[in-house]
Amino acid sequence: MGTVVNFFRSIFIFTAMMIVFSAPSAIAQPYVEEYNAYVDALKAGDKAQAAKHAKAAWQAAEKSLGDDPATAVLAYNYALLIYMSRPQDAVAPITRTVALIDAGISDIPPHEPHLIRAYVVAVAAPDDSKALNALQVVLDAREDASIAATELSALAWLRVALFYLSEGESSKAIRASEHAETHFKIVAPDEINYQGNALIVNAAAYLMKRARTEQDIVNAHDAAYRAIFMYPPQENIETFDPHYAAALVWHYVVHSFAKSDAVYTSTRLGEVKLVDDEGFPRMWRASTHPEECDIEWKKRKPPFYPTGEEYAGYMGGAMVGYHFDADLNVTEARIIAEVPNSSPFGKAALKAIKTYSLAKNPGAPESCSRNWTTHMLFIIE
């Protein structure tokens, strides 16, 4: 998605540069030659070469022109090509662009360059709270000025939301995730994973609030539920959309939190730690598991609660996928999603599922032995 947007921005800059380089005295300048090579590479679809020549054009302009409108444009060209894929390398050219804009030397519209600079600085230093706070300041200024949503503003709000969630600042994470969802709906309505991620962060932020209320549980449930129904039914565990899986796990985790908090959310609250995939509609395509499939477990015990998490009172969950072999044992088990990410819950769930087996053949169709999932919920009661 970012490549397409950046390409059209570059075409806009290309038009501006044609005007800048119309003077005969500029024809022999090295930055013009590099710029022309950059344009040719763009037309050929060779982004790597385009970036190489864009950088050379900017650096040549710095030597030949210094503080000049053309220098700003060339620096901006280079930054636009690389800020998504190589944010660290984009810091210098976009900082130079912003400096020339702020000095009144360039008339490039300032809002997007300022946002790009704040974004790449924050990405280049992901643990720097000052950089993330600075990014939010830029985003808030855009909101106050009613600047239209862009792909980058949506991504930036999501990054801010994720940062605040990791820092335990739930209220800020909630606000940022709501902005992210709104912006994604405007600029990328068909990109369900981005919107789904924003909703999952929103649900997590409500659950992580220190003084969690009944309404917080309800809000978390609504966000997770909305995320779930954005995704189409799945084909198999190998290609199961991890974003969809994460939304499903969060849905069940919300219910676990509600049970732990003794909060009623106007929905059926699960009371078991093992929830098989038939418990949620639309997860699989209708043809995946015919009606004649009959799953009867012979050996299945819930996983052990990781000691450290149990002692600390942490709750979470995991979604594991698996097939059955000819001996009716679970095979090819895998973690499809876990909450929180990279937590001991996923490993505990996977260890347990590998010991499971069936009491009888699940059915004649081969599909009855394939593509099953179980959610394992770790609840403090």
Salt bridges, closest charged atoms under 4 A:
GLU34 OE1 - HIS53 ND1 2.72
GLU62 OE2 - ARG96 NE 2.74
ASP67 OD1 - ARG96 NH2 2.64
ASP89 OD2 - ARG86 NE 3.04
ASP102 OD1 - HIS114 NE2 2.98
GLU112 OE2 - ARG9 NH2 2.78
GLU112 OE1 - ARG142 NH1 3.25
ASP140 OD1 - ARG175 NH2 2.87
GLU143 OE1 - HIS179 ND1 3.95
GLU143 OE2 - HIS183 NE2 2.84
GLU169 OE1 - LYS172 NZ 3.17
GLU181 OE2 - LYS185 NZ 3.26
GLU181 OE2 - ARG226 NH1 2.69
ASP216 OD1 - LYS209 NZ 3.17
ASP222 OD1 - HIS221 ND1 3.44
GLU235 OE2 - ARG285 NE 2.44
GLU238 OE2 - HIS323 NE2 3.01
GLU238 OE2 - ARG334 NH2 3.66
GLU238 OE2 - ARG370 NH2 3.98
ASP261 OD2 - ARG212 NE 2.63
ASP276 OD1 - ARG300 NH1 2.85
ASP294 OD2 - LYS360 NZ 2.54
GLU296 OE1 - LYS360 NZ 3.64
GLU332 OE1 - ARG334 NH2 3.94
GLU381 OE2 - LYS259 NZ 2.71
